[in-house]
Amino acid sequence: MKFTQRINRVSLKLGLLFSSVFLALIFILEMVLYGVFTNIFVDYVTQDLLARGNNHAKILEANYNQSTIDHVVTMEKGSRTAVLITDAKNQIIASSVKPDQDMKSHILENGTVKKNEVIEKDWNEHDYLIAVISIGKNNGHLYMYYPSKIIKEIVLVLKILIFFTFIGTILLSFGLIGILSQKLTRPLLIMKDATKRMAKGEYEQTILIKGNDEVAQLAKSIQSLGEQLQEYEDTRNDFLADVSHELRTPLTYIKGYSDIVSKGMYKTSEEQAEYISIINKEANRLSFLLNDLFEMSKLQVGKFELKREKADVHIIIEKVINNLIPAALEKGIVIKDETAIHLPEMYMDVQRMEQVFYNLIENAIKYTDKGEITVKSYQQKEMIVIEIKDTGIGIPSQDIPKIWDRFYRVDKSRTRKTGGSGLGLFLVKQIVEGHGGRIFVNSVEDVGSIFSIYLKSN
């Protein structure tokens, strides 16, 4: 009798300990997620304000007149953000909304500011997050505003969700304490150790508990919680920080210029054609980005399957070159085909390999202003080697190890000029390695680059 009571007391203590740790863990995680979410969201908004403000400032600096000022103001009307423009004497000359007191109170008095500067991030005390950008040297300033009430509404919803999640967790924990017994002692210790590791940031845990009772289900719930937290962490870092920014930029241009065209806010047919050309260019950029994202998503979920068939790599390369010759000729670039004709056929996914050669040769065209591009293939022992050589701007040595990463671009300013999502080389590497091959790059700035692909010949 005493032994049984002792076991029951131990189980109860372990149950209480587990519940305390579990509740503390959930509370800490929720508080951390709350703090991280608000900080990241505010940082994202301020960076977006600076980016949008810089784009407007560049347009104004290039052509500072009333028409351009009206154009910038029109682009911000109807959006969540607002723009206000002052002259060199800090007098308001244009605004997308009627300036209120909080807007006016943040206008700089001394007229000096860094090129990019966030002057207000306190969304609790002020009505707006505010960024200011200088327009040239003596043309005044451009202010970008984001309403704080939007952030407050999101934070309120987040607080409500955290509260009800915490209450639900408390009810679940006390329910588990009531069914603890001797049989639960060991599984509880296993789960307690798992939650401690989760508290250190090791979210994904494998909890090996057999059965389908409440204890086993709790173990599965903890494991699922860790997987969901890890998925949230990865999704937030990758998708929110990268994809949201990449999608927003072309959409902003498409909306802004389409509004101008639809409202007839242009002076000449040449200006109209220019705006339509920009819309078309940004739409194509958006289409290529979404296609790359689709391919990347298939890689991440393990659905990136290669449909292999016997094929001649020379025929594939020749087809790609013929498709890209017009784009090369427009820039006055010659594409030399030095691929060997009588190479052994290989088993490969023809469509994917076309994508590899298309991305590499297209990149060579984009980043080559003069000279030539040479595509060469030959057999080296049991390997087939394909080289794409250009006389372009090259890649800085410190950036070469990073070019295979998702969304990495050597110079974002040149990406705006040539287009691209930063996914092309990432997908190229995955496809080549999926065929059991390897890819290397040798590049010198202002001299050119050589991308070398090694594939097994059998």
C-alpha positions in Angstrom: 0.0 0.0 0.0 2.8 2.4 0.9 4.7 1.4 -2.2 1.7 2.2 -4.4 1.2 5.5 -2.7 4.8 6.3 -3.2 4.6 5.5 -6.9 1.5 7.6 -7.2 3.3 10.5 -5.5 6.3 10.2 -7.8 4.0 10.1 -10.9 2.1 13.1 -9.6 5.3 15.0 -9.0 6.6 14.1 -12.5 3.2 15.1 -13.9 3.3 18.5 -12.2 7.0 19.0 -13.2 6.2 18.1 -16.8 3.2 20.4 -16.9 5.2 23.3 -15.4 8.0 22.8 -17.9 5.5 22.5 -20.8 3.6 25.6 -19.8 6.7 27.6 -19.2 8.1 26.4 -22.6 4.9 27.4 -24.4 4.7 30.7 -22.7 8.4 31.5 -23.5 8.0 30.4 -27.1 4.9 32.5 -27.5 6.5 35.5 -26.0 9.6 35.0 -28.1 7.5 34.5 -31.2 5.5 37.6 -30.4 8.7 39.7 -29.9 10.4 38.3 -33.0 7.3 38.8 -35.1 6.8 42.4 -34.1 10.5 43.2 -34.6 10.8 41.5 -37.9 7.5 43.0 -39.2 8.6 46.6 -38.1 12.0 46.1 -39.7 10.4 44.8 -42.9 8.1 47.8 -43.0 10.9 50.3 -42.5 13.1 48.6 -45.0 10.3 48.6 -47.5 9.7 52.4 -46.8 13.3 53.1 -47.5 13.3 51.0 -50.7 10.1 52.7 -52.0 11.4 56.1 -51.0 14.7 55.5 -52.7 13.0 54.5 -55.9 10.9 57.7 -55.8 13.9 59.8 -54.9 15.9 58.5 -57.9 13.0 59.3 -60.2 12.8 62.8 -58.8 16.5 63.4 -58.9 16.7 62.3 -62.5 13.8 64.7 -63.6 12.9 67.1 -60.9 9.7 68.9 -62.1 6.1 69.2 -61.2 5.0 66.4 -63.6 7.4 63.9 -61.9 6.3 65.1 -58.4 2.7 64.5 -59.4 3.6 61.1 -60.8 5.3 60.0 -57.5 2.3 61.2 -55.5 -0.1 59.4 -57.8 1.8 56.1 -57.3 1.2 56.2 -53.6 -2.4 57.1 -53.6 -4.7 54.2 -52.7 -1.8 52.3 -51.0 -1.2 51.7 -47.3 1.9 54.0 -47.4 1.9 57.7 -48.0 4.5 60.1 -49.4 5.2 63.7 -48.6 7.7 65.9 -50.5 9.3 69.1 -49.2 11.5 71.6 -51.0 15.0 72.7 -50.0 13.4 75.1 -47.4 11.4 72.2 -45.8 8.1 73.5 -47.1 5.5 70.9 -48.2 5.1 71.0 -51.9 3.2 67.7 -52.5 1.6 64.9 -50.5 -0.4 61.7 -51.4 -2.7 62.4 -48.3 -3.6 65.5 -46.3 -0.8 65.9 -43.8 -1.8 65.6 -40.2 -0.1 66.9 -37.1 2.1 63.9 -36.6 3.4 64.0 -40.2 4.2 67.7 -39.9 5.9 67.3 -36.5 8.5 65.0 -38.0 9.5 67.3 -40.9 13.2 68.0 -40.3 14.1 71.5 -39.1 17.7 71.8 -40.1 17.2 70.2 -43.5 20.1 67.7 -43.2 19.7 64.0 -43.4 21.6 60.9 -44.4 20.8 59.4 -47.8 18.6 56.8 -46.1 17.2 57.3 -42.6 14.3 56.0 -40.5 13.4 58.8 -38.2 10.5 57.1 -36.4 10.0 53.4 -35.5 8.0 53.8 -32.3 4.6 52.5 -33.4 3.2 52.6 -29.9 3.6 56.3 -29.4 3.3 57.7 -32.9 0.8 57.5 -35.7 3.3 56.5 -38.3 6.6 54.7 -39.1 8.5 57.3 -41.0 11.5 57.3 -43.4 13.1 60.3 -45.0 15.3 60.3 -48.1 17.2 63.3 -49.6 16.3 64.2 -53.2 19.7 65.1 -54.8 21.8 67.7 -53.0 19.5 70.7 -52.8 16.1 69.5 -54.0 14.5 68.9 -50.6 13.4 65.6 -49.0 10.9 62.8 -49.6 9.1 61.3 -46.5 7.5 57.9 -46.5 4.8 57.0 -43.9 3.3 53.7 -42.8 0.2 53.9 -40.4 1.0 52.5 -36.9 -2.7 51.5 -36.5 -2.1 48.6 -38.9 0.7 47.2 -36.7 -1.4 47.7 -33.6 -4.3 45.8 -35.1 -2.0 42.9 -36.0 -0.4 42.9 -32.5 -3.9 42.9 -30.9 -4.9 39.8 -32.9 -1.6 38.1 -32.0 -2.1 38.8 -28.3 -5.6 37.3 -28.4 -4.3 34.2 -30.2 -1.5 33.8 -27.6 -3.9 34.2 -24.7 -6.3 31.6 -25.9 -3.4 29.3 -26.9 -2.0 29.6 -23.4 -5.4 29.0 -21.7 -5.9 25.9 -23.9 -2.5 24.6 -23.0 -3.2 25.1 -19.3 -6.5 23.1 -19.6 -4.7 20.3 -21.5 -1.9 20.1 -19.0 -4.2 19.8 -15.9 -6.2 17.2 -17.7 -3.0 15.1 -18.2 -2.1 15.3 -14.6 -5.4 13.6 -13.6 -4.6 10.4 -15.7 -0.9 10.0 -14.7 0.1 6.6 -13.3 3.2 4.4 -12.8 3.2 3.5 -16.5 3.6 7.2 -17.5 6.8 7.8 -15.5 9.3 6.8 -18.1 7.5 8.4 -21.1 7.1 11.6 -19.1 10.9 11.7 -18.5 11.5 11.2 -22.2 9.0 14.0 -23.1 10.5 16.3 -20.4 13.9 15.9 -22.0 12.5 16.6 -25.4 10.9 19.8 -24.3 14.1 21.0 -22.7 15.9 20.6 -26.1 13.0 22.4 -27.8 13.5 25.3 -25.3 17.1 25.5 -26.6 15.9 25.9 -30.1 16.2 22.3 -31.2 12.5 22.2 -32.3 12.4 19.0 -34.3 12.5 16.0 -31.9 11.8 12.3 -32.4 9.9 10.9 -29.3 9.8 7.1 -29.5 6.8 6.1 -27.4 4.7 3.1 -28.5 0.9 2.9 -28.3 -2.0 5.1 -29.1 -3.2 6.2 -25.7 -3.2 9.7 -24.3 0.5 9.7 -23.4 1.5 8.5 -26.9 -0.7 11.2 -28.4 0.8 13.8 -26.2 4.3 12.7 -27.4 3.1 13.0 -31.0 1.6 16.5 -30.2 4.9 17.7 -28.8 6.8 16.3 -31.8 4.3 18.0 -34.1 4.6 21.2 -32.2 8.4 21.2 -32.8 8.0 20.4 -36.5 5.5 23.3 -36.8 7.7 25.7 -34.9 10.7 24.7 -37.2 8.5 25.1 -40.3 7.4 28.5 -39.0 11.0 29.5 -38.4 12.1 28.5 -41.9 9.1 29.9 -43.6 9.3 33.2 -41.9 13.0 33.7 -42.6 12.9 32.5 -46.2 9.5 33.4 -47.5 8.8 36.7 -45.7 12.3 38.2 -46.0 12.9 37.2 -49.6 9.8 36.3 -51.6 7.6 39.1 -50.2 10.2 41.7 -51.2 10.7 40.2 -54.6 7.0 40.0 -55.4 6.2 43.5 -54.1 8.7 45.3 -56.3 7.3 44.3 -59.7 3.7 44.5 -58.5 4.3 48.1 -57.3 5.6 49.1 -60.7 2.8 47.3 -62.6 0.1 48.9 -60.4 1.6 52.4 -60.5 2.2 52.5 -64.3 -1.0 50.8 -65.2 -2.9 53.4 -63.1 -1.1 56.1 -65.0 -1.9 54.6 -68.4 -5.5 53.7 -67.6 -6.1 57.3 -66.4 -4.4 58.8 -69.4 -1.8 60.6 -67.3 0.8 60.8 -70.0 1.8 63.5 -72.4 2.9 61.7 -75.6 2.3 58.3 -77.2 6.1 57.6 -76.8 5.6 58.1 -73.0 2.6 55.8 -73.1 4.6 53.2 -74.9 7.4 53.5 -72.4 5.1 52.9 -69.5 3.5 49.9 -71.2 7.0 48.5 -71.9 7.8 48.8 -68.2 4.6 47.0 -67.2 5.3 44.2 -69.7 8.9 43.9 -68.4 7.8 43.7 -64.8 5.1 41.2 -65.6 7.6 39.0 -67.3 9.9 39.4 -64.3 7.0 38.4 -62.0 6.2 35.4 -64.2 9.8 34.2 -64.2 10.0 34.6 -60.4 6.8 32.6 -59.8 8.1 29.9 -62.1 11.4 29.7 -60.2 9.5 29.7 -56.9 7.4 26.8 -58.1 10.4 24.8 -59.1 12.1 25.6 -55.7 9.0 24.5 -53.8 9.0 21.1 -55.6 12.6 20.7 -54.5 11.8 21.5 -50.9 8.9 19.1 -50.6 10.7 16.3 -52.4 8.6 16.4 -55.5 11.4 17.4 -57.9 11.5 14.2 -60.0 13.8 13.6 -62.9 12.2 11.9 -66.0 15.3 10.3 -67.4 15.6 9.2 -71.0 18.5 8.6 -73.4 19.5 11.8 -75.1 22.3 13.5 -77.0 23.6 16.5 -75.0 24.8 18.2 -78.2 21.3 18.3 -79.6 20.0 19.9 -76.4 22.7 22.5 -76.3 22.2 23.3 -80.0 18.4 23.8 -79.5 19.0 26.2 -76.5 21.7 28.2 -78.5 19.3 28.6 -81.5 16.6 29.9 -79.2 18.9 32.5 -77.6 20.8 33.7 -80.6 18.2 36.6 -81.2 18.7 37.9 -77.7 22.5 37.8 -78.2 22.4 39.5 -81.5 20.4 42.4 -80.0 23.4 43.1 -77.8 25.9 42.5 -80.6 27.2 39.3 -78.9 28.3 36.2 -80.9 27.6 32.7 -79.5 30.2 30.2 -80.6 29.1 26.5 -80.6 32.1 24.3 -80.1 30.3 21.3 -78.7 31.5 17.9 -79.8 29.1 16.1 -82.1 29.9 12.5 -81.4 29.6 12.3 -77.6 28.0 9.3 -75.9 24.3 9.5 -75.3 23.3 9.9 -71.6 20.3 9.2 -69.5 18.9 12.6 -68.4 15.8 14.7 -67.9 15.9 16.6 -71.2 13.6 19.4 -70.1 15.6 20.0 -66.9 18.9 20.0 -68.7 17.5 22.5 -71.2 16.6 24.6 -68.2 20.2 24.3 -67.0 21.8 25.4 -70.3 19.1 28.1 -70.9 19.8 29.7 -67.5 23.6 29.6 -67.8 23.7 30.9 -71.4 21.0 33.5 -70.7 23.0 34.8 -67.7 26.0 35.0 -69.9 24.1 37.2 -72.4 22.7 39.4 -69.6 26.0 40.1 -68.0 28.1 40.5 -71.2 28.0 43.9 -72.9 30.5 43.1 -75.7 32.6 40.1 -76.9 31.4 36.6 -77.3 30.0 33.5 -75.5 31.5 30.1 -76.2 29.7 26.9 -75.5 32.1 23.9 -75.5 31.7 20.2 -74.7 34.2 17.3 -74.7 34.8 13.9 -73.0 37.2 13.6 -70.1 37.7 10.0 -69.2 34.2 8.8 -67.9 32.9 12.3 -67.7 31.2 14.6 -70.2 32.3 18.2 -69.7 30.2 21.2 -70.8 31.7 24.7 -70.5 29.9 28.1 -70.9 32.4 30.8 -71.2 31.7 34.6 -71.6 33.6 37.9 -71.7 31.2 39.6 -69.3 31.6 41.6 -66.1 32.6 38.5 -64.0 31.9 37.7 -60.4 33.8 39.0 -57.4 35.9 36.3 -55.8 34.2 36.8 -52.4 30.8 36.2 -53.9 31.6 33.0 -55.8 30.8 30.6 -52.9 27.4 32.2 -52.4 26.0 32.3 -55.9 24.5 28.9 -55.5 22.3 30.0 -52.6 18.6 30.8 -52.9 17.9 34.4 -53.7 21.6 35.4 -53.6 22.5 38.1 -56.1 26.0 39.6 -56.4 24.7 43.1 -57.0 21.0 43.9 -56.6 21.4 47.1 -58.5 22.4 45.2 -61.7 19.6 42.7 -61.0 17.1 45.6 -61.3 18.5 46.3 -64.7 18.7 42.8 -66.1 15.9 41.1 -64.1 16.2 37.8 -62.2 15.0 36.2 -58.9 18.3 34.9 -57.6 17.0 31.3 -58.0 18.4 30.5 -61.4 21.8 29.2 -60.3 20.3 27.5 -57.2 18.1 25.5 -59.5 20.9 24.8 -61.9 23.0 23.3 -59.2 20.1 21.2 -57.9 19.4 19.8 -61.3 23.0 19.0 -62.1 23.6 17.3 -58.8 20.3 15.4 -59.2 21.8 13.9 -62.3 24.9 12.8 -60.2 27.0 15.6 -61.7 28.9 18.6 -60.5 29.2 22.2 -61.5 32.0 24.7 -60.9 32.7 28.3 -61.8 35.9 30.2 -62.5 35.4 34.0 -62.8 37.5 37.1 -62.9 35.9 40.6 -62.7 35.9 42.6 -65.9 37.3 39.5 -67.7 34.5 36.9 -67.8 33.3 33.7 -66.3 33.5 30.0 -67.1 30.8 27.6 -65.8 31.9 23.9 -66.1 29.4 21.0 -65.8 30.7 17.5 -65.3 28.2 14.6 -66.1 28.8 10.9 -66.0 28.8 9.5 -69.6 27.1 6.2 -68.6 
